[in-house]
Amino acid sequence: MKNVRQVDLIARIRDALIDASVHLEPSLMEKLDWMRRETLQAVEALAPEDANYKPYKASLEVLDMIQENLRLAESHRLPMCQDTGMVVAFIEIGPDVPLSMFAIEEALHAGIADAVKDGSFRNSVVVEPVFDRVNTGTNLPPIIHWFPTEKPGLTFSMLLKGFGSENCSALAMLNPTAGPEGVVTAVAEIVQKAGGKPCPPIVVGVGLGGTAERAGLLSKRALTRKVGDAHPDPRYAQLEQQIFDKLQTLEIGPGGFGGPLTALGVAVEYEPTHIAGLPVAVSISCWADRKATFVWEGPYARN
């Protein structure tokens, strides 16, 4: 029997995930509008016989289809993409939270199950990865990362991570002397190799430092940030901008057609690492960069 606190939390998780499947965050919508304006200007500046005209025009058509897709998702209250992804949850748990980690995880599972049922999510999770690959039929279990914090309350940051883009994740283990130029080059090479497979335009999360597995975690956590929010450390904010600018030169373009712009945003997260290495992990999200963040301080959080 779930207690009243869990019931409140389950409802918050359900609603947040359904909303994320239907709506993109305002900052990302602004970036899509920006990309369409820039691409339209690029098309209008070209003559029809120019080699770039057809690729750029195709990219513009992809951006128009994305906008129509989002309009239909909104009007019908349906997921914007058939791949409603695997839920990746980052949970910050404060000292005052009245639920155990087990109870929170139980609530997360229940909230996801309700979102899958009520939000017309596709079941996309299999029991094991290699042999029978039997579907769980529930989109469970999620991937959960726990973070103790001194902040009050319980903070959920969740991604609906589709696998067209997830399959393009990659890790580069650089020499410690690679510096920012090496990081920019490594990320650009990973994105260039991915090409049109992750359904561009894309949002890119970059994890630096730690060990190989921690860099991967950081790159995924970077995707939970609002698109366009700069890193608080000005050095890393500049690195984000350098990566962003470099990715635009690759001319992968929306849909992979070769348009003038490819990336909607870049976010970098880092942590300490060993003197002998510089791990660089990249997680890519397609234009359907679906995420939900909320702090649980509702009517039952502190009772």
VOKEGU-462612 format. One record per residue (C-alpha): chain; x, y, z. Coordinates in steps of 0.05 Angstrom, whole numbers, padded with zeros to 5 digits. Layout:
% VOKEGU-462612
<site chaine="A" east="X" north="Y" up="Z"/>
...
This chain:
% VOKEGU-462612
<site chaine="A" east="00000" north="00000" up="00000"/>
<site chaine="A" east="00031" north="00066" up="-00022"/>
<site chaine="A" east="00030" north="00122" up="00029"/>
<site chaine="A" east="00001" north="00190" up="00016"/>
<site chaine="A" east="00070" north="00221" up="00003"/>
<site chaine="A" east="00084" north="00170" up="-00051"/>
<site chaine="A" east="00017" north="00182" up="-00084"/>
<site chaine="A" east="00032" north="00256" up="-00090"/>
<site chaine="A" east="00101" north="00242" up="-00118"/>
<site chaine="A" east="00075" north="00190" up="-00168"/>
<site chaine="A" east="00026" north="00242" up="-00196"/>
<site chaine="A" east="00082" north="00293" up="-00204"/>
<site chaine="A" east="00126" north="00244" up="-00241"/>
<site chaine="A" east="00069" north="00221" up="-00286"/>
<site chaine="A" east="00049" north="00292" up="-00305"/>
<site chaine="A" east="00121" north="00315" up="-00316"/>
<site chaine="A" east="00136" north="00257" up="-00363"/>
<site chaine="A" east="00072" north="00265" up="-00404"/>
<site chaine="A" east="00084" north="00339" up="-00411"/>
<site chaine="A" east="00156" north="00327" up="-00433"/>
<site chaine="A" east="00133" north="00278" up="-00486"/>
<site chaine="A" east="00087" north="00331" up="-00516"/>
<site chaine="A" east="00123" north="00398" up="-00506"/>
<site chaine="A" east="00194" north="00422" up="-00516"/>
<site chaine="A" east="00222" north="00473" up="-00467"/>
<site chaine="A" east="00214" north="00546" up="-00489"/>
<site chaine="A" east="00289" north="00557" up="-00497"/>
<site chaine="A" east="00294" north="00499" up="-00546"/>
<site chaine="A" east="00233" north="00525" up="-00585"/>
<site chaine="A" east="00269" north="00591" up="-00591"/>
<site chaine="A" east="00331" north="00555" up="-00617"/>
<site chaine="A" east="00289" north="00519" up="-00669"/>
<site chaine="A" east="00259" north="00585" up="-00691"/>
<site chaine="A" east="00330" north="00615" up="-00695"/>
<site chaine="A" east="00354" north="00556" up="-00737"/>
<site chaine="A" east="00296" north="00562" up="-00785"/>
<site chaine="A" east="00307" north="00638" up="-00795"/>
<site chaine="A" east="00382" north="00627" up="-00808"/>
<site chaine="A" east="00370" north="00570" up="-00855"/>
<site chaine="A" east="00316" north="00608" up="-00893"/>
<site chaine="A" east="00365" north="00667" up="-00902"/>
<site chaine="A" east="00418" north="00619" up="-00927"/>
<site chaine="A" east="00370" north="00589" up="-00978"/>
<site chaine="A" east="00347" north="00656" up="-01002"/>
<site chaine="A" east="00419" north="00678" up="-01012"/>
<site chaine="A" east="00432" north="00620" up="-01060"/>
<site chaine="A" east="00414" north="00612" up="-01133"/>
<site chaine="A" east="00376" north="00548" up="-01151"/>
<site chaine="A" east="00435" north="00522" up="-01190"/>
<site chaine="A" east="00482" north="00530" up="-01131"/>
<site chaine="A" east="00507" north="00463" up="-01104"/>
<site chaine="A" east="00482" north="00479" up="-01034"/>
<site chaine="A" east="00413" north="00501" up="-01055"/>
<site chaine="A" east="00378" north="00433" up="-01053"/>
<site chaine="A" east="00411" north="00409" up="-00989"/>
<site chaine="A" east="00396" north="00474" up="-00953"/>
<site chaine="A" east="00324" north="00475" up="-00979"/>
<site chaine="A" east="00315" north="00403" up="-00956"/>
<site chaine="A" east="00340" north="00423" up="-00887"/>
<site chaine="A" east="00290" north="00480" up="-00885"/>
<site chaine="A" east="00234" north="00431" up="-00902"/>
<site chaine="A" east="00256" north="00386" up="-00844"/>
<site chaine="A" east="00252" north="00445" up="-00796"/>
<site chaine="A" east="00182" north="00461" up="-00822"/>
<site chaine="A" east="00162" north="00388" up="-00812"/>
<site chaine="A" east="00188" north="00391" up="-00741"/>
<site chaine="A" east="00146" north="00452" up="-00726"/>
<site chaine="A" east="00084" north="00418" up="-00756"/>
<site chaine="A" east="00100" north="00355" up="-00716"/>
<site chaine="A" east="00102" north="00396" up="-00652"/>
<site chaine="A" east="00037" north="00431" up="-00669"/>
<site chaine="A" east="00002" north="00364" up="-00679"/>
<site chaine="A" east="00031" north="00336" up="-00615"/>
<site chaine="A" east="00004" north="00396" up="-00577"/>
<site chaine="A" east="-00065" north="00395" up="-00609"/>
<site chaine="A" east="-00075" north="00320" up="-00600"/>
<site chaine="A" east="-00037" north="00314" up="-00534"/>
<site chaine="A" east="00005" north="00258" up="-00562"/>
<site chaine="A" east="00080" north="00243" up="-00559"/>
<site chaine="A" east="00121" north="00283" up="-00609"/>
<site chaine="A" east="00160" north="00221" up="-00628"/>
<site chaine="A" east="00142" north="00147" up="-00633"/>
<site chaine="A" east="00205" north="00131" up="-00593"/>
<site chaine="A" east="00184" north="00156" up="-00525"/>
<site chaine="A" east="00252" north="00133" up="-00501"/>
<site chaine="A" east="00280" north="00102" up="-00438"/>
<site chaine="A" east="00272" north="00144" up="-00375"/>
<site chaine="A" east="00338" north="00167" up="-00346"/>
<site chaine="A" east="00329" north="00199" up="-00278"/>
<site chaine="A" east="00377" north="00242" up="-00238"/>
<site chaine="A" east="00351" north="00247" up="-00167"/>
<site chaine="A" east="00379" north="00296" up="-00116"/>
<site chaine="A" east="00357" north="00276" up="-00047"/>
<site chaine="A" east="00361" north="00326" up="00010"/>
<site chaine="A" east="00367" north="00311" up="00085"/>
<site chaine="A" east="00295" north="00330" up="00099"/>
<site chaine="A" east="00262" north="00283" up="00049"/>
<site chaine="A" east="00212" north="00239" up="00087"/>
<site chaine="A" east="00217" north="00179" up="00040"/>
<site chaine="A" east="00270" north="00125" up="00035"/>
<site chaine="A" east="00308" north="00113" up="-00030"/>
<site chaine="A" east="00267" north="00050" up="-00038"/>
<site chaine="A" east="00201" north="00088" up="-00031"/>
<site chaine="A" east="00225" north="00141" up="-00080"/>
<site chaine="A" east="00245" north="00088" up="-00131"/>
<site chaine="A" east="00178" north="00054" up="-00122"/>
<site chaine="A" east="00143" north="00120" up="-00135"/>
<site chaine="A" east="00186" north="00132" up="-00197"/>
<site chaine="A" east="00167" north="00064" up="-00225"/>
<site chaine="A" east="00094" north="00077" up="-00212"/>
<site chaine="A" east="00097" north="00146" up="-00242"/>
<site chaine="A" east="00130" north="00120" up="-00305"/>
<site chaine="A" east="00079" north="00064" up="-00311"/>
<site chaine="A" east="00022" north="00114" up="-00306"/>
<site chaine="A" east="00055" north="00160" up="-00358"/>
<site chaine="A" east="00064" north="00102" up="-00406"/>
<site chaine="A" east="-00009" north="00082" up="-00399"/>
<site chaine="A" east="-00041" north="00151" up="-00398"/>
<site chaine="A" east="00007" north="00185" up="-00447"/>
<site chaine="A" east="00006" north="00133" up="-00503"/>
<site chaine="A" east="00080" north="00117" up="-00495"/>
<site chaine="A" east="00111" north="00061" up="-00535"/>
<site chaine="A" east="00140" north="00003" up="-00496"/>
<site chaine="A" east="00213" north="00004" up="-00515"/>
<site chaine="A" east="00251" north="-00032" up="-00460"/>
<site chaine="A" east="00275" north="-00105" up="-00463"/>
<site chaine="A" east="00290" north="-00150" up="-00404"/>
<site chaine="A" east="00361" north="-00167" up="-00427"/>
<site chaine="A" east="00403" north="-00139" up="-00484"/>
<site chaine="A" east="00432" north="-00198" up="-00522"/>
<site chaine="A" east="00391" north="-00261" up="-00528"/>
<site chaine="A" east="00315" north="-00263" up="-00526"/>
<site chaine="A" east="00305" north="-00187" up="-00518"/>
<site chaine="A" east="00235" north="-00196" up="-00491"/>
<site chaine="A" east="00198" north="-00130" up="-00481"/>
<site chaine="A" east="00182" north="-00113" up="-00409"/>
<site chaine="A" east="00115" north="-00087" up="-00432"/>
<site chaine="A" east="00119" north="-00028" up="-00384"/>
<site chaine="A" east="00178" north="00014" up="-00407"/>
<site chaine="A" east="00208" north="-00004" up="-00340"/>
<site chaine="A" east="00259" north="-00003" up="-00309"/>
<site chaine="A" east="00287" north="00067" up="-00315"/>
<site chaine="A" east="00361" north="00086" up="-00308"/>
<site chaine="A" east="00369" north="00120" up="-00240"/>
<site chaine="A" east="00427" north="00162" up="-00214"/>
<site chaine="A" east="00426" north="00185" up="-00141"/>
<site chaine="A" east="00459" north="00248" up="-00114"/>
<site chaine="A" east="00457" north="00266" up="-00040"/>
<site chaine="A" east="00453" north="00340" up="-00029"/>
<site chaine="A" east="00447" north="00391" up="00027"/>
<site chaine="A" east="00391" north="00426" up="-00010"/>
<site chaine="A" east="00321" north="00415" up="00018"/>
<site chaine="A" east="00271" north="00373" up="-00019"/>
<site chaine="A" east="00276" north="00323" up="-00074"/>
<site chaine="A" east="00297" north="00345" up="-00144"/>
<site chaine="A" east="00280" north="00302" up="-00204"/>
<site chaine="A" east="00313" north="00313" up="-00272"/>
<site chaine="A" east="00289" north="00263" up="-00323"/>
<site chaine="A" east="00304" north="00250" up="-00395"/>
<site chaine="A" east="00261" north="00212" up="-00445"/>
<site chaine="A" east="00321" north="00185" up="-00482"/>
<site chaine="A" east="00307" north="00159" up="-00551"/>
<site chaine="A" east="00357" north="00110" up="-00580"/>
<site chaine="A" east="00367" north="00138" up="-00649"/>
<site chaine="A" east="00410" north="00190" up="-00615"/>
<site chaine="A" east="00432" north="00146" up="-00557"/>
<site chaine="A" east="00465" north="00098" up="-00606"/>
<site chaine="A" east="00511" north="00155" up="-00626"/>
<site chaine="A" east="00541" north="00163" up="-00556"/>
<site chaine="A" east="00616" north="00158" up="-00554"/>
<site chaine="A" east="00677" north="00163" up="-00510"/>
<site chaine="A" east="00746" north="00191" up="-00526"/>
<site chaine="A" east="00804" north="00182" up="-00477"/>
<site chaine="A" east="00851" north="00240" up="-00493"/>
<site chaine="A" east="00921" north="00254" up="-00471"/>
<site chaine="A" east="00922" north="00301" up="-00411"/>
<site chaine="A" east="00956" north="00354" up="-00453"/>
<site chaine="A" east="00900" north="00356" up="-00505"/>
<site chaine="A" east="00871" north="00421" up="-00477"/>
<site chaine="A" east="00808" north="00456" up="-00502"/>
<site chaine="A" east="00828" north="00448" up="-00575"/>
<site chaine="A" east="00833" north="00373" up="-00566"/>
<site chaine="A" east="00765" north="00370" up="-00533"/>
<site chaine="A" east="00732" north="00411" up="-00589"/>
<site chaine="A" east="00764" north="00366" up="-00642"/>
<site chaine="A" east="00743" north="00302" up="-00606"/>
<site chaine="A" east="00671" north="00323" up="-00598"/>
<site chaine="A" east="00667" north="00347" up="-00671"/>
<site chaine="A" east="00695" north="00280" up="-00696"/>
<site chaine="A" east="00642" north="00242" up="-00656"/>
<site chaine="A" east="00586" north="00285" up="-00683"/>
<site chaine="A" east="00614" north="00282" up="-00754"/>
<site chaine="A" east="00615" north="00206" up="-00750"/>
<site chaine="A" east="00543" north="00206" up="-00724"/>
<site chaine="A" east="00521" north="00247" up="-00784"/>
<site chaine="A" east="00446" north="00244" up="-00795"/>
<site chaine="A" east="00434" north="00182" up="-00752"/>
<site chaine="A" east="00414" north="00220" up="-00688"/>
<site chaine="A" east="00358" north="00259" up="-00724"/>
<site chaine="A" east="00390" north="00328" up="-00726"/>
<site chaine="A" east="00386" north="00384" up="-00708"/>
<site chaine="A" east="00418" north="00360" up="-00643"/>
<site chaine="A" east="00432" north="00379" up="-00572"/>
<site chaine="A" east="00500" north="00355" up="-00547"/>
<site chaine="A" east="00520" north="00338" up="-00476"/>
<site chaine="A" east="00595" north="00334" up="-00462"/>
<site chaine="A" east="00624" north="00301" up="-00399"/>
<site chaine="A" east="00696" north="00316" up="-00381"/>
<site chaine="A" east="00740" north="00285" up="-00328"/>
<site chaine="A" east="00728" north="00231" up="-00277"/>
<site chaine="A" east="00736" north="00162" up="-00306"/>
<site chaine="A" east="00706" north="00132" up="-00369"/>
<site chaine="A" east="00640" north="00115" up="-00337"/>
<site chaine="A" east="00635" north="00180" up="-00299"/>
<site chaine="A" east="00648" north="00221" up="-00362"/>
<site chaine="A" east="00590" north="00185" up="-00394"/>
<site chaine="A" east="00545" north="00201" up="-00335"/>
<site chaine="A" east="00566" north="00274" up="-00337"/>
<site chaine="A" east="00551" north="00279" up="-00411"/>
<site chaine="A" east="00481" north="00252" up="-00399"/>
<site chaine="A" east="00470" north="00298" up="-00339"/>
<site chaine="A" east="00492" north="00357" up="-00382"/>
<site chaine="A" east="00430" north="00344" up="-00425"/>
<site chaine="A" east="00385" north="00359" up="-00366"/>
<site chaine="A" east="00405" north="00433" up="-00368"/>
<site chaine="A" east="00362" north="00483" up="-00405"/>
<site chaine="A" east="00386" north="00492" up="-00476"/>
<site chaine="A" east="00425" north="00556" up="-00481"/>
<site chaine="A" east="00443" north="00562" up="-00407"/>
<site chaine="A" east="00517" north="00575" up="-00404"/>
<site chaine="A" east="00563" north="00539" up="-00355"/>
<site chaine="A" east="00575" north="00582" up="-00292"/>
<site chaine="A" east="00650" north="00576" up="-00301"/>
<site chaine="A" east="00668" north="00625" up="-00357"/>
<site chaine="A" east="00723" north="00580" up="-00383"/>
<site chaine="A" east="00675" north="00523" up="-00393"/>
<site chaine="A" east="00622" north="00570" up="-00420"/>
<site chaine="A" east="00673" north="00591" up="-00473"/>
<site chaine="A" east="00688" north="00518" up="-00487"/>
<site chaine="A" east="00614" north="00505" up="-00498"/>
<site chaine="A" east="00611" north="00562" up="-00547"/>
<site chaine="A" east="00674" north="00537" up="-00583"/>
<site chaine="A" east="00643" north="00468" up="-00591"/>
<site chaine="A" east="00577" north="00497" up="-00613"/>
<site chaine="A" east="00611" north="00540" up="-00667"/>
<site chaine="A" east="00653" north="00481" up="-00691"/>
<site chaine="A" east="00592" north="00436" up="-00699"/>
<site chaine="A" east="00559" north="00487" up="-00744"/>
<site chaine="A" east="00617" north="00481" up="-00793"/>
<site chaine="A" east="00604" north="00406" up="-00804"/>
<site chaine="A" east="00544" north="00420" up="-00849"/>
<site chaine="A" east="00506" north="00358" up="-00827"/>
<site chaine="A" east="00443" north="00399" up="-00823"/>
<site chaine="A" east="00372" north="00382" up="-00803"/>
<site chaine="A" east="00355" north="00311" up="-00824"/>
<site chaine="A" east="00428" north="00302" up="-00845"/>
<site chaine="A" east="00415" north="00337" up="-00912"/>
<site chaine="A" east="00475" north="00383" up="-00907"/>
<site chaine="A" east="00445" north="00447" up="-00882"/>
<site chaine="A" east="00485" north="00506" up="-00855"/>
<site chaine="A" east="00468" north="00492" up="-00781"/>
<site chaine="A" east="00469" north="00427" up="-00742"/>
<site chaine="A" east="00470" north="00440" up="-00667"/>
<site chaine="A" east="00416" north="00472" up="-00624"/>
<site chaine="A" east="00457" north="00472" up="-00561"/>
<site chaine="A" east="00519" north="00446" up="-00525"/>
<site chaine="A" east="00526" north="00435" up="-00451"/>
<site chaine="A" east="00590" north="00414" up="-00415"/>
<site chaine="A" east="00597" north="00384" up="-00345"/>
<site chaine="A" east="00663" north="00365" up="-00313"/>
<site chaine="A" east="00693" north="00337" up="-00249"/>
<site chaine="A" east="00764" north="00321" up="-00224"/>
<site chaine="A" east="00804" north="00268" up="-00261"/>
<site chaine="A" east="00871" north="00232" up="-00258"/>
<site chaine="A" east="00935" north="00268" up="-00277"/>
<site chaine="A" east="00947" north="00219" up="-00334"/>
<site chaine="A" east="00881" north="00227" up="-00371"/>
<site chaine="A" east="00826" north="00270" up="-00401"/>
<site chaine="A" east="00763" north="00230" up="-00412"/>
<site chaine="A" east="00714" north="00262" up="-00461"/>
<site chaine="A" east="00644" north="00231" up="-00467"/>
<site chaine="A" east="00590" north="00255" up="-00514"/>
<site chaine="A" east="00515" north="00242" up="-00508"/>
<site chaine="A" east="00472" north="00267" up="-00565"/>
<site chaine="A" east="00398" north="00284" up="-00563"/>
<site chaine="A" east="00357" north="00293" up="-00626"/>
<site chaine="A" east="00313" north="00355" up="-00636"/>
<site chaine="A" east="00261" north="00319" up="-00592"/>
<site chaine="A" east="00303" north="00336" up="-00531"/>
<site chaine="A" east="00251" north="00316" up="-00480"/>
<site chaine="A" east="00264" north="00328" up="-00407"/>
<site chaine="A" east="00228" north="00344" up="-00342"/>
<site chaine="A" east="00255" north="00376" up="-00279"/>
<site chaine="A" east="00217" north="00391" up="-00215"/>
<site chaine="A" east="00229" north="00398" up="-00141"/>
<site chaine="A" east="00183" north="00358" up="-00097"/>
<site chaine="A" east="00162" north="00403" up="-00041"/>
<site chaine="A" east="00088" north="00391" up="-00048"/>
<site chaine="A" east="00034" north="00385" up="00005"/>
<site chaine="A" east="00061" north="00320" up="00033"/>
<site chaine="A" east="00136" north="00331" up="00025"/>
<site chaine="A" east="00147" north="00357" up="00095"/>
<site chaine="A" east="00089" north="00330" up="00136"/>
